[in-house]
């Protein structure tokens, strides 16, 4: 009886996984953008960066943002009550760069996080188009702004960009890059299917009027995260959202250097997931559950009747893994990280452990502190 139940669960999880990969995630592998940034209109843009104690990152990255190949834009850096030399660094940049505007936050309300700083930056923005990134991010090219803008049209109000992590030595860096690729596969594929549910604040464009129409971050201001994904979850739809996959529009940052720091970062981000709308929660939850049950069911089946079920378990595993690798080959090439192809079988299993490690976070929530 137990064997039959587990077998049904295992096969069902396999079928669900195939449906997700073949019908949903394959959209990203097949996607081809026809937009050309060479002939795009160049409406003015406000780039907004929130910075708290980011003197070193601003020294390294701000110059690339201030020297974009774009006709009309401003760069607003919100100095969020920094205690290091962030303010002095910004003033030095400002001497020779008039497009840089500094918003200083001092003695802000207790318990407020990044959303308060970002809202102040948006309030200060002169232009309708807002392009968000972080102080630890650097555009992959001087055409970053131009390429993001190139995806706008009369209906589009949101452009979802990609924010990969730089390559470095070590297993942690490989895992961070892989997990980022998987997350991008999810939110880009959902957007292409007409169900956008999140974006990443490292590389995200939307119109200022959309922010005001949604009431800003009021609905989730009590959460540390959500300035990007919860906001997009609330305002994005099939008609007003597009994605940008041009490498020139990528914005790179450095991954965490320790597992402890990575856990803290992901814990803060994952708390937003349980506040997505019910449809997105259900679809994402079903994918996660089927992934988990596929591995758990396979292991239990081999434990119960190894000799009689081995061929079936291995066959279904190979079919699923082959499809994933074939689709990922194209997707990873689009997202500029083909080297991780060889790590897919190992990290695909590790992601089941990832669910287990972070599941308590989804239940307990997190604080409102962003740094």
C-alpha positions in Angstrom: 0.0 0.0 0.0 2.7 2.4 1.0 4.7 1.5 -2.1 1.7 2.2 -4.4 1.0 5.6 -2.8 4.7 6.7 -3.1 4.8 5.5 -6.7 1.7 7.5 -7.6 3.2 10.6 -5.8 6.5 10.2 -7.6 5.0 9.8 -11.1 2.6 12.6 -10.5 5.4 14.9 -9.4 7.4 13.9 -12.6 4.4 14.8 -14.8 3.9 18.1 -13.1 7.6 18.9 -13.4 7.5 18.1 -17.1 4.5 20.4 -17.6 6.3 23.3 -16.0 9.5 22.8 -18.0 7.9 22.1 -21.4 4.9 24.5 -21.2 6.2 27.4 -19.1 10.0 27.6 -18.6 10.6 26.7 -22.3 9.2 30.1 -23.2 12.4 31.8 -22.0 14.6 29.3 -23.9 12.6 30.1 -27.1 12.3 33.9 -26.5 13.9 36.2 -29.0 13.7 40.0 -28.6 13.3 42.0 -31.8 13.8 45.4 -30.2 16.8 47.4 -31.4 18.3 50.0 -29.0 20.0 51.8 -31.9 16.9 53.5 -33.0 14.9 53.8 -29.8 13.4 57.0 -28.5 15.3 58.5 -25.5 12.8 59.9 -23.0 14.4 61.3 -19.8 15.1 58.8 -17.1 15.7 59.0 -13.3 18.1 56.3 -12.1 17.6 55.8 -8.3 20.1 54.2 -6.0 19.6 53.7 -2.2 22.9 53.6 -0.3 23.7 53.0 3.3 27.4 52.8 4.2 28.4 52.1 0.6 31.6 54.1 0.2 33.6 51.4 -1.4 30.9 50.2 -3.8 30.2 53.8 -4.9 33.9 54.3 -5.6 33.9 51.3 -7.8 30.5 51.4 -9.6 29.0 54.9 -9.7 31.3 56.2 -12.4 29.8 53.6 -14.9 26.3 54.7 -14.1 27.2 58.4 -14.4 28.7 57.8 -17.9 25.9 56.1 -19.7 25.5 56.5 -23.5 22.1 58.2 -23.1 20.8 61.6 -24.0 18.9 62.8 -20.9 19.0 61.2 -17.4 19.7 62.0 -13.8 21.2 59.8 -11.1 19.6 60.1 -7.6 21.6 58.5 -4.8 19.7 58.4 -1.5 22.2 58.5 1.3 20.3 56.5 3.9 21.8 57.8 7.2 25.3 56.4 6.4 27.9 56.4 9.1 30.9 56.0 6.8 32.2 58.3 4.1 29.4 57.7 1.7 28.4 61.4 1.9 31.9 62.6 1.1 32.3 60.3 -1.8 29.0 61.5 -3.3 30.0 65.1 -2.9 33.3 64.4 -4.7 31.4 62.9 -7.6 29.0 65.7 -7.6 31.7 68.4 -8.2 32.2 67.2 -11.8 28.9 65.5 -12.5 25.8 67.7 -12.4 23.5 64.9 -13.3 24.2 63.4 -9.9 21.6 64.4 -7.3 22.1 63.5 -3.6 19.2 63.0 -1.2 20.3 62.8 2.4 18.2 61.0 5.0 19.0 61.9 8.6 17.0 60.9 11.7 14.4 59.1 9.7 11.4 57.4 11.4 12.4 54.5 13.6 11.8 51.0 12.1 11.8 52.2 8.5 13.9 50.3 5.9 14.9 50.6 2.3 11.4 51.3 1.1 11.3 54.6 3.0 14.6 55.6 1.3 13.5 54.5 -2.1 10.2 56.3 -1.8 12.1 59.5 -1.0 14.2 59.0 -4.1 11.1 58.5 -6.2 9.6 61.6 -4.7 12.7 63.5 -5.7 12.8 62.2 -9.2 12.3 64.8 -12.0 11.4 62.3 -14.7 8.5 59.9 -15.3 10.7 56.9 -16.1 12.4 55.3 -13.0 15.3 52.9 -13.3 16.3 51.2 -10.1 19.6 49.6 -9.1 21.8 49.2 -6.0 25.1 50.7 -5.0 26.9 47.3 -5.2 25.8 46.9 -8.9 27.5 47.9 -12.1 26.0 48.0 -15.6 27.5 45.5 -18.0 27.8 48.3 -20.6 27.3 52.0 -21.2 24.1 51.2 -23.1 22.3 49.9 -20.0 19.7 52.7 -19.8 19.2 52.8 -23.6 18.6 49.1 -23.7 16.1 49.1 -20.9 14.2 52.0 -22.4 14.1 50.2 -25.8 11.5 47.8 -24.5 9.0 50.5 -23.7 6.0 51.2 -25.8 2.6 52.9 -25.3 1.3 50.0 -23.2 4.5 49.0 -21.3 4.9 50.5 -17.9 7.4 47.9 -16.4 10.6 46.5 -17.8 12.1 43.5 -15.9 15.9 43.5 -16.2 18.5 40.8 -15.1 20.9 41.2 -12.3 23.5 38.4 -12.3 26.4 37.9 -10.0 30.0 38.1 -11.0 32.0 34.9 -11.3 34.4 34.1 -8.5 36.1 31.0 -7.0 34.3 28.6 -4.7 31.2 26.6 -4.4 29.2 29.3 -2.8 29.7 31.6 -5.8 28.6 28.9 -8.2 25.5 28.2 -6.1 24.6 31.9 -5.9 24.9 32.2 -9.6 22.9 29.1 -10.2 20.1 30.1 -7.8 20.0 33.5 -9.5 19.6 31.9 -12.9 16.8 29.7 -11.7 15.0 32.6 -10.1 15.4 34.5 -13.4 14.1 31.5 -15.3 11.0 31.6 -13.1 10.1 35.3 -13.2 11.0 35.8 -16.9 9.0 32.7 -17.9 6.0 33.8 -15.9 6.2 37.2 -17.4 6.4 35.8 -20.9 3.3 33.7 -20.1 1.4 36.8 -19.2 1.7 36.3 -15.4 4.5 38.6 -14.2 4.9 38.2 -10.4 8.2 39.8 -9.5 11.3 41.8 -10.5 14.7 42.4 -8.9 15.5 45.9 -7.6 19.1 45.6 -8.9 17.7 46.2 -12.4 14.1 47.3 -12.7 12.3 50.1 -14.6 8.8 51.4 -14.2 6.8 54.6 -14.6 6.4 57.0 -11.7 2.7 57.2 -12.2 2.4 53.5 -11.6 4.1 53.9 -8.3 1.6 56.7 -7.2 -1.4 54.8 -8.6 -0.5 51.8 -6.4 -0.1 54.0 -3.3 3.7 53.4 -3.2 4.8 50.6 -0.8 1.9 51.2 1.7 0.5 47.7 1.5 3.7 46.0 2.5 5.7 48.8 4.2 6.0 46.7 7.3 8.2 44.1 5.5 12.0 44.5 5.0 11.8 43.2 1.5 9.3 43.8 -1.3 10.3 47.1 -2.8 10.8 45.2 -6.0 8.9 41.8 -6.0 5.9 42.7 -3.9 5.4 46.0 -5.8 5.7 44.3 -9.1 3.4 41.5 -7.9 0.7 44.1 -7.2 1.0 46.2 -10.3 2.2 44.0 -13.2 0.0 42.3 -15.7 0.2 40.7 -19.1 -0.1 44.0 -21.0 2.1 46.4 -19.1 5.2 44.3 -18.5 8.1 43.3 -20.8 11.6 41.7 -20.1 15.1 42.7 -21.2 17.5 39.9 -22.0 20.2 41.8 -23.9 23.6 41.4 -22.2 24.1 45.1 -22.5 21.2 45.6 -20.1 22.6 43.3 -17.4 23.6 44.7 -14.1 26.3 42.8 -12.2 27.0 42.6 -8.5 29.3 40.6 -6.2 27.8 37.6 -4.4 28.1 37.2 -0.6 31.4 35.9 0.7 30.1 33.5 3.4 27.2 31.1 3.7 26.0 33.0 6.8 25.8 36.3 4.9 24.0 34.5 2.0 21.5 32.9 4.3 20.7 36.3 5.9 20.2 37.9 2.5 18.0 35.1 1.2 16.0 35.0 4.4 15.1 38.6 4.0 14.1 38.2 0.3 12.1 35.1 0.8 9.8 36.6 3.4 8.0 38.4 0.6 6.9 35.2 -1.2 4.0 34.5 1.2 2.5 37.9 0.4 2.3 37.2 -3.4 -1.3 37.0 -4.8 -2.9 33.6 -4.4 -2.5 32.5 -8.1 1.3 33.1 -8.0 1.7 31.5 -4.6 -0.2 28.4 -5.9 1.8 28.1 -9.1 5.1 28.6 -7.5 4.2 26.4 -4.6 3.1 23.6 -6.9 6.4 23.8 -8.8 8.4 23.7 -5.5 6.3 20.8 -4.0 6.6 18.7 -7.2 10.3 19.2 -7.3 10.6 18.2 -3.7 8.3 15.2 -4.0 10.0 13.9 -7.1 13.3 13.5 -5.3 11.8 12.3 -2.0 9.5 9.9 -3.8 12.4 8.5 -5.8 14.6 8.0 -2.8 11.7 6.3 -0.8 10.9 4.0 -3.7 14.5 2.9 -4.0 14.6 2.2 -0.3 11.4 0.1 -0.4 12.0 -1.9 -3.5 15.4 -1.2 -5.0 15.6 -4.1 -7.3 12.1 -3.9 -8.9 11.8 -0.1 -9.2 15.4 1.0 -10.0 14.9 1.1 -13.7 11.7 3.2 -13.5 13.1 5.7 -11.1 16.3 6.1 -13.1 14.5 6.4 -16.4 12.1 9.1 -15.2 15.1 10.9 -13.5 17.0 10.9 -16.8 14.1 12.0 -18.9 13.4 15.0 -16.6 17.1 15.9 -16.3 17.6 15.7 -20.0 14.8 18.1 -20.7 16.1 20.5 -18.0 19.6 20.5 -19.3 18.5 21.0 -23.0 16.4 24.0 -22.0 18.9 25.4 -19.6 21.7 25.2 -22.3 19.8 27.9 -24.3 18.7 29.8 -21.2 22.1 29.9 -19.6 23.6 31.0 -22.9 21.1 33.9 -23.1 21.9 34.8 -19.5 25.7 34.6 -20.1 26.7 31.8 -17.7 27.2 28.6 -19.8 29.8 27.3 -17.4 27.1 26.3 -14.9 25.6 23.7 -17.3 27.8 21.0 -15.8 26.6 21.8 -12.3 22.9 21.3 -13.0 22.4 17.8 -11.8 24.1 18.5 -8.5 22.5 21.9 -7.9 19.1 20.6 -8.9 19.2 18.1 -6.0 20.7 20.8 -3.7 17.7 23.0 -4.4 15.5 20.4 -2.6 17.7 20.9 0.4 17.4 24.6 -0.1 13.6 24.3 0.3 14.1 22.5 3.6 16.6 25.0 5.0 14.5 28.1 4.1 11.0 26.8 4.8 11.1 28.0 8.4 11.8 31.5 7.2 8.6 31.6 5.2 6.7 30.7 8.4 8.4 33.1 10.9 8.9 36.3 8.8 11.7 38.8 9.2 12.6 42.2 10.5 12.3 45.5 8.8 16.0 46.2 8.7 17.6 46.2 5.2 21.2 46.7 6.3 
